[in-house]
Amino acid sequence: MRTELQKMLSGELYMANDPVLVGMRNKARALFMEYNQTLNEQILERGLILKSLLGTTGENIDIQPPFFCDYGKHITLGNNVFINYNCTILDCAEIILGNNVFIGPNVSMYAAYHPIIASERIKGPELASPITIKDNVWLAGNVIVCQGVTIGENTTIGAGSIVIKDIPANVFAAGNPCKVIRSL
């Protein structure tokens, strides 16, 4: 029998109130709360907390508190990643940020979602789909990236955009819903 964690990570309906998942989220919350209380000059302490919280991290990672996530372990960061204040990542599926990714303030990434049919939704199951942000991407402030989205390398997403479908490489895209404005 598949565990709720296995179902969650494979994109199947799963129950988020499963005790194993609740325990994982509680551990992540304790770690990000500790991280959010650190001072800017506590570089070593921040690095150690991030190593415990996140899945895989490259070199030169800078996450400005406050930072929030569901599990942390499903987040992969490449090298030279900057995440500005008040980022929320719902990592119920894998979330990958490539090298040289810049994240503006108040950005949210939501791998988690719920069934759209009310009769299914009220039973309590959830779903999740991975998010991939390729190398050299900049997400400006207040961007929301929804489940299942891939953003191609060297792309810039304009402030306030809501990204609900894949965005190709080497473009500037913006809006709600986010769409390609021009090639770069």
N, C-alpha and C positions, 0 to 999 in steps of 0.2 A: 504494500500500500504506500502511495506517495505521501510525503509529508506536506504540510501547508507551505513550508519554505520552498520545497521543490516545485510545488505548483506555482507559487508566486514568481519564482525565477524563470519558469518556463512559459509564462504568459497565460496560464490557466486560471480559472476562477479559484480563489482561495479565501480562507477565513482569517482576517487580520487579528481576530481576538484569540487565535491559537496561543497557548501559553509560551511556546518557544519563541514565536514572533514578538509577543509582548515583552518577554525577557530581553530579547535582542534590542528592541526599541528603548527599553529602560536603560540598558547599558550605554547605548549611544547618547541618550539624553544626559546622563550623568557626565559623560566625557565632553559633550559640546557645551554643557553648562560650565564645567571647569575651564574649558578653553575660553569661553566668553568672559570669564572673570580675570583672565591674565592681563598683565600690563604689556604695553607695546615693546618694552625692552626685554621681556621674558622670552627671548627667541628660542633658547634651548628647551624650556618647558613647553612652549607651544608646539615645537617640532615633535617632542615625545608624545604629547597628547594626540596630535594628528596621526602619528604612526599607529597608535592604539585604536583610533576612531575609524580611519579610512582604510579602504582596501589596499590600493597600491598608490604610492606617490613618487614622483620624480624628484629632481633637484630643484631648488629655488622656488619653493611654494610659499605664497603669501596670501593668507586668508584673514581679512579684517573682521574682527568680531563686531556685532554678533553674527554667528553662523548657526544654521539649523539644518538637521537632516533626520531621516527616519531611522536608518540602520548604519550608515557610514561605510560599512564593509563592502557595499556594492558600488562605491565611487572610486574610479580610477583617474588619477591626475598625472599628466605628462610633466615634462620639465618646464620651468618658467611660467607657472600658472599664477595669475593674480585674481583673487576674488574679493570684491569690495564689500562694504558693509551690508548687513541684513540680507544675506543670501539664504534661500530656503531650497533644499534639494530633497525631494521625496524619492528616495532610491529604493523603491520596492522592486525595481529591475535594475540591471546594470546601467550606470551612467558613466560615460567615458569622456573626459576632456583631454584633448591632445596637447601637444607642446605649444608654448607661447599663446595660450588662451587667456584673454582678458575678460573679466566679468564685471560689469558696472554695478552700482549700488541697487539694492532692492530687486535683484534678479531672482526668479524662481524657476525651477525645473521640476516638472511633475511626471514621473514615470508611472505613478499610481493613478487609477481612475475607477469609476464605478459603472456597472451596467446602465445603459440609458433607458431600458424598459423598467418602469417603476415596480412592477410585480416581481421582477428579479432583484432589483436594487434593495428593496425593503427586506429581503431575506438575509442580507448582510454580506454577501461575497464581494470581493474586490478583484481588480485586474491590474496588471502592470506590463508595460512595454519599454524596452531600453531606449535611451537617448544617447546619441553620439555627437559630440562637438569636435570636429577635426582640427588639425594644426592651424595656428595663426588666426583664429577666429576672435572677434571682439563682439560681445553682447553688451550693448549700451544699457544705461539705467532703465529699470522697471520693465525689462523684457521678461516674458513668460514663455518657456519652452514646454510644450505638451508631450505626452507619451508617444513613443515610437518615432520621434523625429531625428533625422540626421542633418547636420549643417556642415556643408563642404568647406574645405580648407580655404584660407585667405578671405573669408567672407566677413562682412560687417552687418550686424543686425541693429537697426535704428532704435532709439529710445522709445519705450512704451509699446513695442511690438508684441503681438501674440502669435507665436510660431506653432501652427497646427499641422503643417506638412513639411516634408523635406525641402531644404533650400540648397541649391547647387554651390559649387566652389566658385570663388573669384567674383562675387557679386556684392552689391549693397542691396539689402532687402529691408523693408519696414512696413508697418501698418497692422491693422486688425481686420481680417487676418493678414499676417505677414506675407508679402509678395516681393518678387524681384523688382527693384526700381531701375537698376542699371548694372552693367558689367564693370568690373574693376581691372 
